[in-house]
Amino acid sequence: MSSKPVRIAQISDLHIKPPGSLAYGRVDTAKALERCVAALNEFSPAPDFVVISGDLADTPTSVEYDYLKRLLAPLKLPFAGIPGNHDSRELMRAAFPQADYALASGPLNQKVEIGGLDLVLLDSSVPGKPHGELDAPTLQWLDATLASSADRPALLFLHHPPFVTGIWHMDRQNLLNSSELAPIVRRHSRVRLIATGHVHRATLTMFAGVPTTICPAPNHAVDLDLAELRQPSFKVEPPAFHLHTWFPGEGFGSVVTHHVPIGNFGGPHPFFGPDGKLL
C-alpha cells in the first residue's frame, strides 16, 4: 500500500448555464466556477485529483456542456464527474468521452485509482426526476468493485445524500433507496468516506458506520430552513470546496476533510513575533 497521503478535492453543483445566463436570474455560476478553478490551481500542495459530484450543467443542453468544458479547460488537475439531477447522462457521456465508464450505456459509474486509494464514483441520477436512486446494475457493480480490491481503502462519491438533512424540500429528493446502499457499505470495511453534493452546503453525519459529507458549492447555497418557514429558497453564502485527505496507517488508514473557502481573505498572519513570543 502507498505510504503517501492522497488529496482529493471535491467540487459540486456547478449549474453551468449558456454563456451570459444567470441561474435563477441572480447567480453567475460561470464566474463562480472560474474562481473555483483558480483556487484549485493555486492550492498547495496540489490535490491529486478533483471529483465533481453532480449538477455540472443546469438545464441541461449541449451548449451548457460545451461551455462547461471551456470553463474547466484552465484546470491543471485531473478530474472526473458524475451526474446529478440537473444533468443528462447522454450529454455528459458525449462531452467527456475519455472517461472510463464502467458500463457502455446507462449509469455513468467509474472507478479511479489514485496512489493507494480507490475513488468509486456512483451515478445516483434518475433521468427526468429530482430525487436520487442507485439502480440494480449500479448496486451490483458497486458490490463487485469493492470486493475486487479488498486491501485498498475506498472513497465513495455520489450526488444525492443518503440521509435526512432537516431541509424539508431537499430531503424529499435525496437518495430514496439508501437502505439498499447501507448493507453494501457495511459489508466492505475498506470504505472510509461517502461524499455527496446536491444540497450546496457543508454537512456531516454517519451513514452505515461511515463518515458521510455533503460538499458546499462554488456559487449559492440552499437556504438552511430547518423550521420549514419558507418556500424552497437559496442564499448567496461564502463559496467553498472540500478537500479530502487520506492518510495511510493501520488498517485502511484515515480520512480528514477540510472545508476550503474560495476567495481572498486576510492572512496568513504570524502567531509569534521575531522574539518567539506570542503576539
C-alpha positions in Angstrom: 0.0 0.0 0.0 1.2 3.5 -0.8 2.9 5.4 2.1 1.9 8.8 0.7 -1.2 10.8 1.6 -3.7 11.3 -1.2 -5.6 14.5 -1.5 -8.9 14.6 -3.4 -10.6 17.9 -4.0 -14.4 17.8 -4.3 -16.4 20.4 -6.0 -20.1 20.1 -6.6 -23.3 21.6 -8.1 -21.7 23.9 -10.7 -25.1 24.5 -12.5 -23.5 26.0 -15.7 -25.9 27.7 -18.0 -25.4 29.1 -21.5 -23.0 32.0 -21.8 -24.5 35.2 -20.4 -27.2 33.5 -18.4 -27.7 33.7 -14.7 -29.0 30.9 -12.5 -32.4 31.9 -11.1 -31.8 35.3 -12.7 -29.3 36.1 -10.0 -26.3 33.8 -9.8 -23.3 33.9 -12.2 -22.4 30.3 -11.9 -19.8 30.6 -14.7 -17.9 33.3 -12.8 -18.2 31.2 -9.7 -16.6 28.2 -11.4 -13.8 30.4 -12.8 -13.0 31.5 -9.2 -13.1 27.9 -8.1 -10.8 26.6 -10.8 -8.3 29.4 -9.9 -8.5 28.4 -6.2 -7.8 24.8 -7.1 -4.9 25.7 -9.3 -3.3 27.8 -6.6 -3.8 25.4 -3.7 -0.6 24.0 -2.2 0.1 21.1 -2.1 -1.8 20.5 -5.3 -4.6 18.0 -4.9 -4.0 14.7 -6.7 -7.5 14.6 -8.3 -10.7 16.5 -8.5 -14.2 14.9 -8.2 -17.2 16.9 -9.5 -20.1 15.4 -7.7 -23.1 16.3 -9.9 -25.1 19.0 -11.4 -22.4 20.1 -13.8 -24.9 21.6 -16.1 -28.2 23.3 -15.3 -30.9 22.7 -17.9 -29.1 20.6 -19.4 -28.2 21.2 -23.0 -25.2 20.5 -25.2 -24.4 24.3 -25.2 -24.1 24.2 -21.4 -21.7 21.2 -21.5 -19.6 22.9 -24.2 -19.4 26.0 -22.0 -18.5 23.9 -19.0 -15.6 22.3 -20.9 -14.3 25.7 -21.8 -14.6 26.8 -18.1 -12.8 23.7 -16.9 -10.0 23.9 -19.5 -7.7 26.0 -17.3 -7.9 23.4 -14.5 -4.4 22.0 -14.1 -5.6 18.9 -12.2 -7.1 15.6 -13.5 -10.8 15.3 -12.8 -13.9 13.2 -13.2 -17.6 14.0 -12.9 -20.7 12.1 -12.1 -24.3 13.2 -13.0 -26.7 15.0 -10.7 -30.4 15.5 -11.2 -29.8 18.5 -13.4 -27.5 16.5 -15.8 -28.1 14.3 -18.8 -26.2 11.0 -18.9 -26.2 11.0 -22.7 -24.9 14.6 -23.0 -22.3 14.0 -20.3 -21.1 10.9 -22.0 -20.7 12.8 -25.2 -19.0 15.7 -23.5 -16.5 13.6 -21.7 -15.9 10.5 -23.9 -12.5 9.9 -22.5 -13.9 8.9 -19.1 -13.5 5.2 -18.1 -17.2 4.5 -17.6 -17.9 1.1 -16.1 -21.0 0.5 -18.3 -21.4 1.0 -22.1 -24.8 2.7 -21.5 -26.9 3.9 -18.7 -25.4 5.0 -15.4 -22.0 6.8 -15.6 -20.2 4.8 -12.8 -16.5 5.0 -12.6 -13.6 3.7 -10.6 -10.4 5.8 -10.4 -7.2 4.6 -8.7 -5.0 7.4 -7.2 -1.9 6.1 -5.5 -3.0 3.7 -2.7 -6.7 4.9 -2.9 -9.7 3.9 -4.9 -12.3 6.5 -5.8 -15.7 4.9 -6.6 -18.0 7.3 -8.4 -21.7 6.3 -8.4 -24.4 7.7 -10.7 -27.4 8.3 -8.5 -29.3 10.3 -11.1 -32.8 9.3 -12.2 -33.5 10.7 -15.7 -36.1 13.4 -15.6 -36.5 13.3 -11.8 -35.0 15.4 -8.9 -34.5 12.5 -6.5 -31.7 10.0 -6.4 -31.6 6.2 -6.7 -28.9 3.7 -7.3 -30.3 1.2 -9.8 -29.7 -2.6 -9.6 -26.8 -2.6 -12.1 -25.1 0.2 -10.1 -25.5 -1.6 -6.8 -24.2 -4.9 -8.3 -21.3 -3.1 -9.8 -20.5 -1.3 -6.5 -20.6 -4.6 -4.5 -18.3 -6.3 -7.1 -15.9 -3.4 -7.3 -15.5 -3.1 -3.6 -15.0 -6.9 -3.4 -12.3 -6.9 -6.1 -9.6 -5.0 -4.2 -10.3 -5.8 -0.6 -6.9 -4.4 0.6 -7.3 -0.9 -0.8 -9.2 1.9 1.0 -12.0 3.5 -1.0 -13.9 6.7 -1.0 -17.5 6.7 -2.5 -18.8 9.7 -4.3 -22.4 10.3 -5.5 -24.7 13.3 -5.9 -27.7 12.6 -3.7 -27.1 12.3 0.1 -28.3 9.0 1.6 -29.5 10.7 4.8 -32.0 13.3 6.0 -30.6 16.8 6.4 -33.7 18.5 8.0 -34.1 20.8 5.0 -37.6 19.6 4.0 -37.7 20.3 0.3 -34.3 18.7 -0.2 -35.0 15.6 1.9 -37.8 14.5 -0.3 -35.4 14.4 -3.2 -32.3 12.7 -1.6 -31.2 9.1 -2.3 -34.5 7.3 -1.9 -33.1 3.8 -1.8 -30.3 4.4 0.8 -31.5 1.3 2.6 -30.1 -0.7 -0.4 -26.7 1.1 -0.2 -26.2 0.6 3.5 -25.7 -3.2 3.6 -23.1 -3.0 0.8 -21.2 -0.3 2.7 -21.3 -2.3 5.9 -20.1 -5.4 4.1 -16.9 -3.7 2.8 -14.9 -2.1 5.6 -12.5 -0.5 3.2 -15.0 2.3 2.5 -13.6 5.2 4.5 -15.9 8.1 3.4 -19.1 8.7 1.5 -19.1 12.2 -0.2 -22.1 13.7 -1.8 -23.5 17.0 -3.1 -27.0 18.3 -4.1 -27.7 20.5 -1.0 -25.0 23.1 -1.8 -23.8 23.3 1.9 -21.3 21.6 4.1 -22.9 18.8 6.2 -21.5 15.9 8.1 -23.1 12.8 9.6 -22.6 9.0 9.8 -24.2 6.6 7.4 -23.8 2.8 7.7 -21.0 3.3 10.1 -19.0 5.6 7.7 -18.5 9.4 7.8 -20.7 10.9 5.2 -20.5 14.5 3.9 -22.2 17.0 1.7 -20.0 19.3 -0.3 -20.6 23.1 -0.4 -20.9 24.8 -3.8 -18.9 27.4 -5.5 -21.9 29.6 -6.2 -25.0 29.5 -4.0 -26.3 27.6 -1.0 -29.7 26.0 -0.3 -31.4 28.0 2.5 -30.9 26.4 5.9 -34.6 26.5 6.6 -34.8 23.9 9.4 -38.1 25.4 10.7 -39.9 25.0 7.4 -40.8 28.7 7.3 -40.2 29.4 3.6 -40.7 28.2 0.2 -37.7 26.4 -1.4 -35.0 29.2 -1.5 -31.3 29.8 -1.9 -28.8 32.2 -0.3 -25.5 33.5 -1.7 -23.1 32.4 1.1 -19.3 32.2 1.0 -18.3 29.6 -1.7 -16.1 26.7 -0.8 -15.0 23.2 -1.8 -14.0 20.1 0.2 -10.5 18.7 0.4 -10.5 15.0 1.5 -7.0 13.8 2.5 -6.4 10.1 3.0 -3.5 9.3 5.3 -2.0 5.7 5.2 -1.9 3.9 8.5 -3.2 0.9 10.4 -6.0 -0.9 8.7 -7.2 1.2 5.8 -5.8 4.5 7.1 -7.8 7.6 7.9 -9.5 10.4 6.0 -9.7 14.1 7.1 -12.0 16.5 5.3 -11.2 20.2 5.2 -13.8 22.9 4.2 -11.8 25.3 2.0 -13.3 28.8 1.4 -13.0 30.2 -2.1 -11.9 33.9 -2.2 -9.3 36.3 -0.9 -9.1 36.7 2.9 -6.7 38.3 5.3 -3.5 36.4 6.2 -1.8 34.2 6.8 -0.6 36.3 9.8 2.0 35.0 12.3 1.1 34.0 15.8 4.6 34.7 17.1 6.9 37.7 16.8 10.7 37.6 15.9 11.4 37.0 19.6 9.4 33.8 19.6 6.7 35.3 21.9 3.0 35.1 21.2 1.8 38.3 19.6 
